[in-house]
Amino acid sequence: MLKTFSLGGIHPPENKFSAGQKIESMPIPSQVTIPVGQHIGAPAAAVVKKGDTVKVGTLLAKAAGFVSANIHSPVSGTVFKIDKVADASGLKKESIIINVEGDEWEESIDRSSDLVTEINMAPQDIVKRIADCGIVGLGGATFPAHVKLSVPTGKTCDVLILNAVECEPYLTSDHQLMMEKGEEIMVGTSILMAALKVDRAVIGIENNKKDAIDHLTNLASKYPGIQIEALKVQYPQGGEKQLIDACIKRQIPSGKLPIEVGAVVQNVGTTFAVYEAVQKNKPLFERIVTVTGKSVSKPSNFLARVGTPISQLIDQAGGLPADTEKVIGGGPMMGKAIVSTDAPITKGSSGILIVKGEEAKREKMQPCIKCSKCISVCPMGLEPYLLMTVSQKAIWDRAEEEQIMDCIECGSCSYTCPSTRPLLDYIRLGKGKVGQIMRSRTK
């Protein structure tokens, strides 16, 4: 029997229309917009100014703290200006705008496609290189990778877990990456194992990717300590706590991190970026993005430079369909609506989902019928109907008491609610407020 996590979960239609579509490199745009905050934590601080000449891989903004990440140029050209520009959510954020001139790379980057398997760096040097290259989690959370690899004093890690689940409907970028860059992922896994000083790694892949499971299983036979684990198709298996439960049956206590149970989790896309950083000295300035939807004429997986306008990727996939009602950044479960397709691709852009008219409309909210479906599907064992109610009524102490901060915002509750209640919307509101209250206590 295939493994999965022990609590809750759903199985929405997969709609993997772009599965099997080879990764296609996007043309380089004439101008790119690079936000300095593309990660969880403090935004990076710009180290270039208007008029500066940059190459591909030039440092544009330096990490402004431990939980922060460097930002590098994805293009060569001239810094046009540094200004506040609206991101995909419509919020204006400091960004570096570069006019593109050619495609000249920093000489320190190894641009060859040759596989480099030998790992010559000490663990601390691996972590430093990952930090220097601005590697963040590419599964969507964009947590700086070097922070996860810096195990706190008093804690120990005995297993690395790779998230190759890609449980969000529609998205296929990780799947295609595994098929085309499997060997590099194996080396990247070995690099992460060396950085953590562990001799065991588990790569969790859902069973709807049998070709990837077979491919990586075959490759893993040459790499000591790496195990491929086929998992039952169950959303949200890509959540860290759910993946750890599924792969090694360890439960993370409320409010704690994976390191509490001796595990570190990294995304498979992040692992490939780690390979490129450590073995090729290549910073993170491009990533694979799925562009898809039921009406999209050419669902695709694109390798796009950070800063490329979302509209250009949509055009490359056949253009915006006439029946489009909404464009979502990410997948349908955890993604967010995009305000303008002029916004740029960032390190966290896993997908662009184009939604048809009738599917984008919300039904009118009805009274709760006390069916408890939201409770049964919650992978964190919470009571979403109650968390929505206390958030509506601003009963923040009760919201904290009911562990609202444990919500992973997977959307399973809203998906399954027969009364179409916006459970997650209110829970997000409550999390934001309770988080502010909790932080104020530590000041």
C-alpha positions as CSV (number, residue, x, y, z in Angstrom):
1,M,0.0,0.0,0.0
2,L,1.3,3.5,-0.9
3,K,2.2,5.8,1.9
4,T,0.5,9.1,2.6
5,F,0.0,11.4,5.6
6,S,-2.3,10.3,8.4
7,L,-4.8,13.1,8.8
8,G,-7.3,14.7,6.3
9,G,-6.5,15.5,2.7
10,I,-8.5,15.6,-0.6
11,H,-8.0,14.5,-4.2
12,P,-9.1,17.3,-6.5
13,P,-9.0,16.8,-10.3
14,E,-5.4,16.8,-11.3
15,N,-5.7,18.5,-14.7
16,K,-2.0,18.1,-15.5
17,F,-2.4,19.3,-19.1
18,S,1.3,20.3,-19.5
19,A,2.6,16.9,-18.3
20,G,5.3,15.7,-20.7
21,Q,5.8,19.0,-22.4
22,K,9.5,19.5,-22.7
23,I,11.1,22.5,-20.9
24,E,11.2,25.4,-23.4
25,S,13.5,28.4,-22.9
26,M,11.7,31.8,-23.0
27,P,13.1,34.5,-25.2
28,I,14.9,37.2,-23.1
29,P,12.7,40.3,-22.8
30,S,13.9,43.8,-23.7
31,Q,13.5,45.0,-20.1
32,V,13.2,43.2,-16.8
33,T,11.8,44.2,-13.4
34,I,13.6,42.6,-10.5
35,P,11.9,43.0,-7.0
36,V,14.5,43.0,-4.2
37,G,12.0,41.1,-2.0
38,Q,11.5,37.7,-3.7
39,H,11.7,35.6,-0.5
40,I,10.4,35.1,3.0
41,G,12.3,37.5,5.4
42,A,13.9,40.9,5.0
43,P,14.1,42.3,1.4
44,A,17.6,42.5,0.0
45,A,19.3,45.9,-0.2
46,A,20.3,47.2,-3.6
47,V,24.0,47.4,-4.4
48,V,23.6,48.9,-7.9
49,K,22.4,52.3,-9.0
50,K,20.9,53.9,-12.1
51,G,23.3,53.7,-15.0
52,D,25.3,50.7,-13.8
53,T,26.3,48.1,-16.3
54,V,25.5,44.5,-15.2
55,K,26.0,41.0,-16.6
56,V,24.0,37.8,-16.2
57,G,24.8,36.8,-12.6
58,T,25.9,40.1,-11.3
59,L,24.8,40.8,-7.7
60,L,22.0,43.4,-7.7
61,A,20.9,43.3,-4.1
62,K,22.6,41.8,-1.0
63,A,20.8,39.9,1.7
64,A,19.8,42.2,4.6
65,G,19.9,39.7,7.4
66,F,20.2,36.0,8.1
67,V,16.6,35.3,6.8
68,S,17.1,37.1,3.5
69,A,18.5,36.2,0.1
70,N,20.8,37.8,-2.5
71,I,19.3,38.9,-5.8
72,H,21.3,38.5,-9.0
73,S,20.8,39.9,-12.5
74,P,19.1,37.6,-14.9
75,V,20.2,39.6,-17.9
76,S,23.0,41.8,-19.1
77,G,22.5,45.5,-19.8
78,T,22.1,48.8,-18.0
79,V,20.2,49.6,-14.8
80,F,17.4,51.9,-16.0
81,K,16.1,52.9,-12.6
82,I,15.3,51.7,-9.1
83,D,11.7,52.4,-8.3
84,K,8.6,51.0,-6.6
85,V,6.7,48.7,-9.0
86,A,3.5,46.8,-8.6
87,D,4.0,43.0,-8.1
88,A,1.5,40.3,-9.1
89,S,-0.6,41.1,-6.0
90,G,-0.8,44.8,-6.9
91,L,1.5,45.9,-4.1
92,K,4.3,48.3,-5.0
93,K,7.7,47.0,-4.0
94,E,11.2,48.3,-4.5
95,S,12.5,46.9,-7.8
96,I,15.5,47.2,-10.1
97,I,14.6,47.8,-13.7
98,I,17.2,46.8,-16.3
99,N,17.3,47.5,-20.0
100,V,18.6,44.4,-21.7
101,E,21.7,44.6,-24.0
102,G,22.9,41.3,-25.3
103,D,23.4,38.2,-23.1
104,E,26.8,38.5,-21.5
105,W,27.3,36.3,-18.4
106,E,29.7,36.6,-15.5
107,E,32.9,34.7,-16.3
108,S,32.7,32.9,-12.9
109,I,29.6,30.9,-14.0
110,D,30.3,27.5,-15.7
111,R,27.8,27.5,-18.6
112,S,28.7,24.0,-19.9
113,S,26.1,21.2,-19.7
114,D,28.7,18.7,-18.4
115,L,27.6,16.8,-15.4
116,V,29.8,17.5,-12.3
117,T,29.4,14.7,-9.8
118,E,32.4,15.2,-7.5
119,I,31.7,17.3,-4.4
120,N,34.8,19.2,-3.3
121,M,33.4,21.6,-0.8
122,A,33.2,21.3,3.0
123,P,29.7,21.5,4.6
124,Q,30.1,25.1,5.7
125,D,31.4,26.2,2.3
126,I,28.4,24.5,0.6
127,V,26.0,26.5,2.8
128,K,27.9,29.7,2.1
129,R,27.8,29.1,-1.6
130,I,24.1,28.4,-1.5
131,A,23.6,31.7,0.4
132,D,25.9,33.6,-1.9
133,C,23.9,32.4,-4.9
134,G,20.5,33.5,-3.5
135,I,19.0,30.0,-3.5
136,V,15.4,29.9,-2.0
137,G,12.7,27.3,-1.8
138,L,11.2,27.0,-5.3
139,G,8.1,25.1,-4.2
140,G,6.4,28.5,-3.6
141,A,7.4,29.4,0.0
142,T,10.7,31.0,-1.1
143,F,12.3,30.4,2.3
144,P,16.1,31.0,2.0
145,A,17.7,27.6,1.6
146,H,20.8,28.3,3.6
147,V,18.7,29.0,6.7
148,K,17.2,25.5,6.6
149,L,20.7,24.0,6.2
150,S,22.0,25.8,9.2
151,V,20.9,23.4,11.9
152,P,20.4,25.2,15.3
153,T,22.7,24.4,18.2
154,G,21.2,21.6,20.2
155,K,19.3,20.2,17.3
156,T,20.3,17.3,15.0
157,C,19.3,16.2,11.5
158,D,19.4,12.6,10.5
159,V,17.4,12.6,7.2
160,L,16.9,14.9,4.2
161,I,13.5,14.8,2.6
162,L,13.0,16.0,-1.0
163,N,9.6,17.3,-1.9
164,A,9.0,16.0,-5.4
165,V,5.3,15.6,-4.8
166,E,3.9,18.6,-6.9
167,C,0.5,17.9,-5.4
168,E,-1.1,21.2,-6.7
169,P,-3.5,20.5,-9.6
170,Y,-2.3,21.7,-13.0
171,L,1.4,22.3,-12.1
172,T,4.0,20.1,-13.8
173,S,7.3,22.1,-13.7
174,D,8.9,19.8,-11.0
175,H,7.7,16.7,-12.9
176,Q,9.3,17.8,-16.1
177,L,12.5,18.9,-14.3
178,M,12.9,15.4,-12.8
179,M,12.5,13.8,-16.3
180,E,15.1,16.2,-17.9
181,K,17.6,16.9,-15.1
182,G,17.4,13.7,-13.0
183,E,21.1,13.2,-12.7
184,E,21.7,16.8,-11.6
185,I,19.0,16.3,-9.0
186,M,20.8,13.3,-7.7
187,V,24.0,15.2,-7.3
188,G,22.1,18.1,-5.8
189,T,20.7,15.7,-3.2
190,S,24.2,14.4,-2.4
191,I,25.3,18.0,-1.9
192,L,22.5,18.7,0.5
193,M,23.3,15.5,2.4
194,A,26.9,16.6,2.7
195,A,25.9,20.1,3.9
196,L,23.6,18.5,6.6
197,K,26.1,15.7,7.4
198,V,23.5,13.0,6.9
199,D,23.7,9.7,5.1
200,R,20.0,9.3,4.3
201,A,17.7,11.1,1.9
202,V,14.1,10.3,0.9
203,I,12.6,11.7,-2.3
204,G,8.8,11.6,-2.1
205,I,7.0,11.5,-5.4
206,E,3.3,11.0,-5.9
207,N,2.2,8.0,-7.8
208,N,0.7,10.0,-10.7
209,K,4.3,10.5,-11.9
210,K,5.3,6.9,-12.5
211,D,7.8,7.8,-15.2
212,A,9.6,10.1,-12.8
213,I,9.5,7.5,-10.0
214,D,11.1,4.9,-12.4
215,H,13.6,7.3,-13.8
216,L,14.9,8.6,-10.4
217,T,14.8,5.1,-8.9
218,N,17.1,3.9,-11.6
219,L,19.5,6.8,-11.1
220,A,19.4,6.6,-7.3
221,S,21.0,3.1,-7.5
222,K,24.3,4.9,-8.2
223,Y,24.0,7.3,-5.3
224,P,24.4,5.9,-1.7
225,G,21.8,6.8,0.8
226,I,19.1,8.1,-1.6
227,Q,15.7,6.4,-1.5
228,I,12.8,7.1,-3.8
229,E,9.4,6.8,-2.1
230,A,6.3,6.5,-4.2
231,L,3.4,8.1,-2.4
232,K,-0.4,8.0,-2.7
233,V,-1.9,10.9,-4.6
234,Q,-3.3,13.0,-1.8
235,Y,-3.4,16.8,-1.5
236,P,-1.7,18.6,0.3
237,Q,1.1,16.1,0.5
238,G,3.6,18.8,-0.5
239,G,3.2,20.4,3.0
240,E,6.4,19.8,5.0
241,K,4.6,18.3,8.0
242,Q,2.4,16.1,5.7
243,L,5.4,14.9,3.6
244,I,7.5,14.0,6.7
245,D,4.5,12.1,8.1
246,A,4.1,10.3,4.7
247,C,7.8,9.5,4.2
248,I,9.1,8.7,7.7
249,K,6.0,8.7,9.9
250,R,7.3,11.4,12.3
251,Q,4.8,13.9,13.7
252,I,5.9,17.5,14.2
253,P,4.5,19.1,17.3
254,S,2.2,22.2,17.1
255,G,4.2,25.4,16.4
256,K,7.5,23.5,15.7
257,L,9.7,23.0,12.6
258,P,10.8,19.8,10.9
259,I,14.2,19.9,12.6
260,E,12.4,19.1,15.8
261,V,12.0,15.5,14.5
262,G,15.4,15.4,12.9
263,A,14.3,16.3,9.3
264,V,15.1,19.0,6.8
265,V,12.8,19.3,3.7
266,Q,13.9,20.9,0.4
267,N,12.0,21.1,-2.9
268,V,13.3,19.2,-5.9
269,G,13.5,22.4,-7.9
270,T,15.6,23.9,-5.1
271,T,17.8,20.9,-5.2
272,F,18.5,21.4,-8.9
273,A,19.3,25.1,-8.1
274,V,21.7,23.9,-5.4
275,Y,23.5,21.7,-7.9
276,E,23.9,24.6,-10.3
277,A,25.1,26.9,-7.5
278,V,27.6,24.5,-6.0
279,Q,28.9,22.8,-9.1
280,K,28.5,25.6,-11.6
281,N,28.7,28.7,-9.4
282,K,25.4,29.8,-11.0
283,P,23.1,32.1,-9.0
284,L,19.3,31.7,-9.0
285,F,18.1,34.0,-11.7
286,E,15.8,31.7,-13.7
287,R,13.3,29.0,-13.0
288,I,10.8,26.7,-14.6
289,V,7.2,28.0,-14.8
290,T,4.1,26.0,-15.9
291,V,1.6,28.0,-17.9
292,T,-1.7,26.2,-18.2
293,G,-5.4,26.1,-18.0
294,K,-8.4,24.4,-19.6
295,S,-8.6,26.9,-22.5
296,V,-4.9,27.4,-23.0
297,S,-4.0,26.4,-26.5
298,K,-0.4,25.3,-25.7
299,P,0.1,24.3,-22.0
300,S,3.8,24.5,-21.4
301,N,6.8,24.4,-19.0
302,F,9.0,27.4,-19.6
303,L,12.5,28.2,-18.4
304,A,12.1,31.9,-17.7
305,R,14.5,34.5,-16.5
306,V,13.4,36.3,-13.3
307,G,11.9,39.7,-14.2
308,T,10.2,38.5,-17.4
309,P,6.7,39.9,-17.7
310,I,4.0,37.3,-17.0
311,S,2.2,38.4,-20.2
312,Q,5.2,37.2,-22.3
313,L,4.9,33.7,-20.9
314,I,1.1,33.7,-21.6
315,D,1.8,34.8,-25.2
316,Q,4.3,32.0,-25.6
317,A,1.7,29.5,-24.5
318,G,-0.7,30.7,-27.2
319,G,-2.1,33.9,-25.7
320,L,-4.9,34.7,-23.3
321,P,-8.0,32.7,-24.2
322,A,-11.2,34.7,-24.9
323,D,-13.1,33.1,-22.0
324,T,-10.5,34.0,-19.4
325,E,-11.9,35.4,-16.2
326,K,-8.9,35.1,-13.8
327,V,-5.2,34.6,-13.9
328,I,-3.6,32.9,-10.9
329,G,0.0,32.8,-9.8
330,G,0.7,29.2,-8.7
331,G,-1.9,26.5,-8.5
332,P,-5.7,26.7,-7.9
333,M,-5.5,25.6,-4.3
334,M,-2.8,27.9,-2.8
335,G,-2.2,30.3,-5.6
336,K,-3.3,34.0,-5.6
337,A,-5.1,36.0,-8.3
338,I,-2.7,38.2,-10.4
339,V,-3.7,41.8,-10.6
340,S,-1.8,42.6,-13.8
341,T,0.0,40.3,-16.2
342,D,2.6,43.1,-16.6
343,A,4.0,41.9,-13.3
344,P,7.3,40.0,-13.4
345,I,8.2,36.4,-12.9
346,T,10.0,36.0,-9.5
347,K,11.9,33.2,-7.8
348,G,8.6,31.9,-6.3
349,S,6.6,31.7,-9.6
350,S,5.9,28.0,-10.0
351,G,3.0,28.4,-12.4
352,I,0.5,30.7,-14.2
353,L,-3.0,29.3,-14.2
354,I,-5.5,30.8,-16.6
355,V,-9.1,30.2,-15.4
356,K,-12.2,30.1,-17.5
357,G,-15.2,32.4,-16.7
358,E,-17.6,30.0,-15.0
359,E,-14.9,28.4,-12.9
360,A,-13.6,31.7,-11.6
361,K,-16.9,32.7,-10.1
362,R,-17.6,32.1,-6.4
363,E,-21.0,30.8,-5.4
364,K,-23.0,32.8,-2.8
365,M,-22.1,31.9,0.8
366,Q,-24.7,29.8,2.6
367,P,-25.1,29.2,6.3
368,C,-22.9,26.4,7.9
369,I,-24.9,23.1,8.0
370,K,-22.5,21.6,10.7
371,C,-21.6,18.8,8.3
372,S,-18.0,18.7,9.7
373,K,-16.5,18.1,6.2
374,C,-14.0,20.9,6.7
375,I,-12.8,19.1,9.9
376,S,-12.4,15.7,8.3
377,V,-10.2,17.1,5.4
378,C,-8.0,19.4,7.5
379,P,-4.5,17.9,7.4
380,M,-3.6,19.8,10.6
381,G,-6.5,18.5,12.7
382,L,-8.1,22.0,13.1
383,E,-11.7,23.1,13.1
384,P,-11.9,25.5,10.1
385,Y,-15.6,26.4,10.7
386,L,-14.7,27.6,14.2
387,L,-11.6,29.4,13.1
388,M,-13.6,31.3,10.5
389,T,-16.2,32.2,13.1
390,V,-13.8,33.6,15.7
391,S,-11.9,35.5,12.9
392,Q,-15.2,37.0,11.7
393,K,-16.0,38.1,15.2
394,A,-12.4,39.2,16.0
395,I,-12.1,36.9,19.0
396,W,-8.3,36.8,18.7
397,D,-7.5,35.1,22.0
398,R,-9.8,32.2,21.0
399,A,-8.3,32.0,17.6
400,E,-4.8,31.6,19.1
401,E,-6.1,29.1,21.6
402,E,-7.6,27.1,18.7
403,Q,-4.1,27.0,17.1
404,I,-5.0,29.1,14.1
405,M,-1.3,29.6,13.4
406,D,-1.0,25.9,12.6
407,C,-3.1,26.4,9.5
408,I,-0.9,25.7,6.4
409,E,-3.5,27.5,4.1
410,C,-3.9,24.5,1.8
411,G,-7.6,25.4,1.0
412,S,-8.9,21.9,1.6
413,C,-11.6,23.2,3.9
414,S,-13.0,25.8,1.4
415,Y,-12.8,23.3,-1.4
416,T,-14.9,20.7,0.4
417,C,-17.5,23.1,2.0
418,P,-21.0,22.4,0.6
419,S,-22.1,25.8,1.7
420,T,-19.3,27.5,-0.3
421,R,-18.1,29.4,2.8
422,P,-14.9,31.4,2.4
423,L,-13.2,29.5,5.3
424,L,-9.6,30.1,4.2
425,D,-10.1,33.8,3.5
426,Y,-11.2,34.4,7.1
427,I,-8.6,32.1,8.5
428,R,-5.8,34.0,6.6
429,L,-7.2,37.2,8.1
430,G,-7.2,35.7,11.5
431,K,-3.6,34.3,11.1
432,G,-2.4,37.8,10.1
433,K,-3.9,39.4,13.2
434,V,-2.9,36.7,15.7
435,G,0.6,36.7,14.2
436,Q,0.8,40.5,14.9
437,I,-0.3,40.0,18.5
438,M,2.2,37.2,19.1
439,R,5.1,39.2,17.6
440,S,4.1,42.3,19.7
441,R,4.6,40.2,22.9
442,T,8.3,39.6,22.1
443,K,9.2,43.2,21.6
